[in-house]
Amino acid sequence: MAAPHGQQNTFYIPSSVEQEMSKYMFASLPQEACGVVLGEAAAGGIRISRFQPIRNVAPDPLHHFSLEDTEWIRCVFNEPQLIGLFHSHPRTTPIPSNEDLRNLPIFAGLLQIYFIGSPDLTAESQLKMLLKGYQIHASIDSSIGMSHVQSYSLQPAQLCVT
């Protein structure tokens, strides 16, 4: 669901789902955590209903993530409400990295949202997650002739924890 020009979509996420994502992220430290979020587009935004962790099988899971193929494929084919991706940045802020943007086309055609979580290093308990949500935007670039190249970008979205 695209937001009208000049307006941001809002992602509505239940506090129980946000807490589940946070627990999974902290349990995965020092590695990056990853998984998918389920939900649906609704008037005024996207409503998240569930988080499904997926094992990170990256060769260097301390600095990268790669979804385990079997779990990812199972979600793609068996979860009609598959709407987004979550992964963590254990040592940096929840802002898309160059690698996140470079790998975006792998997921972007199937998903609408992209969440990044990071430990809040300023929190007294050290067990608070900073969570940022981004809407995946697709654009088609016309080139000479009939060929088209689709590119993707991430646009910050407002998060509302309910």
C-alpha positions in Angstrom: 0.0 0.0 0.0 1.6 3.2 -1.1 1.2 6.3 1.0 -0.1 9.4 -0.8 2.6 11.8 -2.0 4.1 13.7 1.0 2.7 11.3 3.6 4.4 8.5 5.5 2.9 5.2 6.2 2.7 4.2 9.9 3.7 0.8 11.0 1.5 -0.4 13.9 3.3 -3.1 16.0 1.9 -4.7 19.2 4.2 -4.3 22.1 4.2 -8.1 22.5 5.6 -8.5 19.0 8.2 -5.8 19.5 9.3 -7.5 22.8 9.6 -10.9 21.0 11.8 -9.3 18.4 13.9 -7.7 21.1 14.3 -10.9 23.1 15.4 -12.8 19.9 17.9 -10.0 19.1 19.4 -10.1 22.5 19.5 -13.9 22.6 21.3 -13.9 19.3 24.1 -11.5 20.4 26.8 -11.1 19.4 25.5 -12.3 16.0 23.0 -10.5 13.8 19.4 -11.8 14.3 17.0 -12.1 11.4 13.4 -13.1 10.7 10.2 -12.0 9.0 7.2 -10.1 10.1 3.6 -10.9 9.2 0.8 -8.4 9.0 -1.3 -6.6 6.5 -1.8 -3.2 4.9 -4.7 -1.3 6.4 -6.1 2.2 6.2 -3.4 4.6 7.3 -0.6 2.1 7.6 0.6 -1.4 8.0 -0.4 -3.6 11.0 2.1 -6.1 12.2 0.6 -9.2 13.7 3.5 -11.6 14.3 7.3 -12.1 14.2 8.9 -15.3 12.9 12.6 -15.8 13.7 14.7 -17.4 11.0 18.2 -18.7 11.6 21.1 -16.6 10.4 23.4 -18.8 8.3 25.8 -16.1 7.1 29.4 -17.1 6.9 30.2 -14.1 9.1 27.1 -13.8 11.3 28.8 -11.3 13.6 28.6 -8.7 10.7 26.1 -10.0 8.2 22.9 -11.9 8.0 21.6 -14.6 5.6 18.2 -16.2 6.0 18.3 -20.0 6.2 16.9 -21.1 2.9 14.5 -23.8 4.0 12.9 -21.5 6.7 12.7 -18.6 4.3 11.1 -20.6 1.5 8.6 -22.1 4.0 7.6 -18.6 5.0 7.3 -17.3 1.4 5.0 -20.2 0.5 3.1 -20.8 3.7 2.6 -17.4 5.2 0.0 -15.4 3.3 0.6 -12.4 5.5 4.4 -12.2 4.9 5.0 -8.5 4.8 8.5 -7.7 5.9 12.0 -8.5 7.1 13.7 -7.9 10.4 17.4 -8.0 11.2 19.7 -6.5 13.8 22.8 -4.4 13.9 24.4 -5.6 17.1 27.1 -2.9 17.2 25.7 -0.1 15.1 22.6 2.1 14.9 19.4 0.7 13.2 20.1 2.6 10.0 20.4 0.7 6.7 24.0 -0.1 5.9 25.5 -0.1 2.4 25.3 -3.9 2.5 21.6 -3.8 3.5 20.9 -1.5 0.5 23.0 -3.7 -1.9 21.1 -6.9 -0.8 17.7 -5.2 -0.8 16.7 -6.6 -4.3 16.9 -10.1 -2.9 13.8 -9.5 -0.7 12.2 -6.3 -2.0 10.0 -7.8 -4.7 8.2 -9.9 -2.0 8.0 -7.5 0.9 6.8 -4.0 1.9 8.6 -3.3 5.1 12.1 -3.6 6.5 12.9 -3.4 10.2 16.3 -3.0 11.8 16.9 -3.4 15.5 19.9 -2.4 17.6 20.7 -2.6 21.3 20.2 0.7 23.0 23.6 1.3 24.5 22.4 4.3 26.4 19.8 2.3 28.3 20.6 1.6 31.9 19.5 -2.0 31.7 21.2 -2.6 28.3 18.2 -4.7 27.3 16.3 -2.2 25.4 16.0 -2.4 21.6 16.0 0.6 19.3 13.8 -0.3 16.4 13.5 1.5 13.1 11.0 0.7 10.3 11.5 1.5 6.6 9.0 1.1 3.7 10.4 -0.6 0.6 9.9 1.6 -2.5 10.3 0.2 -6.0 11.0 2.3 -9.0 11.4 1.3 -12.6 14.1 3.1 -14.5 13.5 3.3 -18.2 16.6 2.9 -20.4 17.2 2.9 -24.1 14.9 0.5 -25.9 12.4 -1.8 -24.2 14.4 -2.8 -21.2 13.7 -1.7 -17.7 15.6 -1.9 -14.5 13.8 -2.0 -11.2 15.5 -0.4 -8.2 14.6 -0.3 -4.6 15.0 2.1 -1.8 14.2 2.3 1.9 12.1 5.2 3.2 11.8 5.8 7.0 8.4 5.1 8.4 6.7 6.1 11.6 6.5 3.3 14.2 3.6 3.1 16.6 3.9 0.4 19.3 0.5 -0.4 20.6 
